[in-house]
Amino acid sequence: MEIKNVSAARMKAGPDDGLSEGEFLVYPSTFTRTPDSYGDVVHKDAFNETIARWKESGNVLPGIFGHRMDDPDFFVAWATEMGVDDHGWWIKGEFDLENPKAKQVYRLVKGRRLTQLSFAFDVIEEGMTELEDGTKANELRKLDVYEFSFVPIGANQDTSVVAIKATAEAVAADLKAGRTISAKNETSLRTAYEAIGQVLDTLGQQDDPDKASGDGASRKSEASSSASVTRSPSLELIEALFQFIKTPQEAES
């Protein structure tokens, strides 16, 4: 599963934008032919099949805050209509105004304090293409979308749990197939590994103040092997994630 982030310059929400209370109209993805930070461009037909599947299924595409798929409180909205035009993939939807969190997100969107969107997807078909200026880019041609999210300005989706897990799985698949790991994926995993090590370091000291030396990895090992230490649930959760994310060198061993 991958995630893409877009500035919602054409976001509309509520009566001030000519919509009913709680309604919004947004573009989670645009068809600009300028490559994004990953070197991708999106083909104008990339969403056709996933839109059709959602409509045929009778299910509703959820709108989430910050990709928090683990908590129903963060399912703040849903799509009532969606399609594509020359600008991109658009969604018309409603906020769940009976949900306090959704009401807050709605206020942020209406007040233009929350102006970015993101969506989670799998790539079904992609390939290299040459743009009008001769630039080569990876073109996303068919996508399977799972949700769209309202995300804070400046949020770095590369560091989200979903994106990190997807990167780790991609690296593992490359290693098993004997393929070279991309520089982007290796950098993402190394950054995540180091950051989580720092968090484990801090939490380990909080749970056992006597642990005052050693790096995050060694402290993690000590905490795991010590039956006398009562660890917090947050430490347990982050240790599990830490175990999942490995540097390429560890994954090969």
Secondary structure in CASP SS format (residue, H / E / C, confidence):
PFRMAT SS
TARGET T0000
AUTHOR 0000-0000-0000
METHOD secondary structure of the structure
MODEL  1
M C 1.00
E E 1.00
I E 1.00
K E 1.00
N E 1.00
V E 1.00
S E 1.00
A C 1.00
A C 1.00
R C 1.00
M C 1.00
K E 1.00
A E 1.00
G C 1.00
P H 1.00
D H 1.00
D H 1.00
G C 1.00
L C 1.00
S C 1.00
E C 1.00
G C 1.00
E E 1.00
F E 1.00
L E 1.00
V E 1.00
Y E 1.00
P E 1.00
S E 1.00
T E 1.00
F C 1.00
T C 1.00
R C 1.00
T C 1.00
P C 1.00
D C 1.00
S C 1.00
Y C 1.00
G C 1.00
D E 1.00
V E 1.00
V E 1.00
H C 1.00
K C 1.00
D C 1.00
A C 1.00
F C 1.00
N H 1.00
E H 1.00
T H 1.00
I H 1.00
A H 1.00
R H 1.00
W H 1.00
K H 1.00
E H 1.00
S H 1.00
G C 1.00
N C 1.00
V C 1.00
L C 1.00
P E 1.00
G E 1.00
I E 1.00
F E 1.00
G C 1.00
H C 1.00
R C 1.00
M C 1.00
D C 1.00
D C 1.00
P H 1.00
D H 1.00
F H 1.00
F E 1.00
V E 1.00
A E 1.00
W E 1.00
A E 1.00
T E 1.00
E E 1.00
M E 1.00
G E 1.00
V E 1.00
D C 1.00
D C 1.00
H C 1.00
G E 1.00
W E 1.00
W E 1.00
I E 1.00
K E 1.00
G E 1.00
E E 1.00
F E 1.00
D C 1.00
L C 1.00
E C 1.00
N C 1.00
P H 1.00
K H 1.00
A H 1.00
K H 1.00
Q H 1.00
V H 1.00
Y H 1.00
R H 1.00
L H 1.00
V H 1.00
K H 1.00
G C 1.00
R C 1.00
R C 1.00
L C 1.00
T C 1.00
Q E 1.00
L E 1.00
S E 1.00
F E 1.00
A E 1.00
F E 1.00
D E 1.00
V E 1.00
I E 1.00
E E 1.00
E E 1.00
G E 1.00
M E 1.00
T E 1.00
E E 1.00
L C 1.00
E C 1.00
D C 1.00
G C 1.00
T C 1.00
K E 1.00
A E 1.00
N E 1.00
E E 1.00
L E 1.00
R E 1.00
K E 1.00
L E 1.00
D E 1.00
V E 1.00
Y E 1.00
E E 1.00
F E 1.00
S E 1.00
F E 1.00
V E 1.00
P C 1.00
I C 1.00
G C 1.00
A C 1.00
N C 1.00
Q H 1.00
D H 1.00
T H 1.00
S C 1.00
V H 1.00
V H 1.00
A H 1.00
I H 1.00
K H 1.00
A H 1.00
T H 1.00
A H 1.00
E H 1.00
A H 1.00
V H 1.00
A H 1.00
A H 1.00
D H 1.00
L H 1.00
K H 1.00
A H 1.00
G C 1.00
R C 1.00
T C 1.00
I C 1.00
S C 1.00
A H 1.00
K H 1.00
N H 1.00
E H 1.00
T H 1.00
S H 1.00
L H 1.00
R H 1.00
T H 1.00
A H 1.00
Y H 1.00
E H 1.00
A H 1.00
I H 1.00
G H 1.00
Q H 1.00
V H 1.00
L H 1.00
D H 1.00
T H 1.00
L H 1.00
G H 1.00
Q H 1.00
Q H 1.00
D H 1.00
D C 1.00
P C 1.00
D C 1.00
K C 1.00
A C 1.00
S C 1.00
G C 1.00
D C 1.00
G H 1.00
A H 1.00
S H 1.00
R H 1.00
K H 1.00
S H 1.00
E H 1.00
A H 1.00
S H 1.00
S H 1.00
S C 1.00
A C 1.00
S C 1.00
V C 1.00
T C 1.00
R C 1.00
S C 1.00
P H 1.00
S H 1.00
L H 1.00
E H 1.00
L H 1.00
I H 1.00
E H 1.00
A H 1.00
L H 1.00
F H 1.00
Q H 1.00
F H 1.00
I C 1.00
K C 1.00
T C 1.00
P H 1.00
Q H 1.00
E H 1.00
A H 1.00
E H 1.00
S C 1.00
END
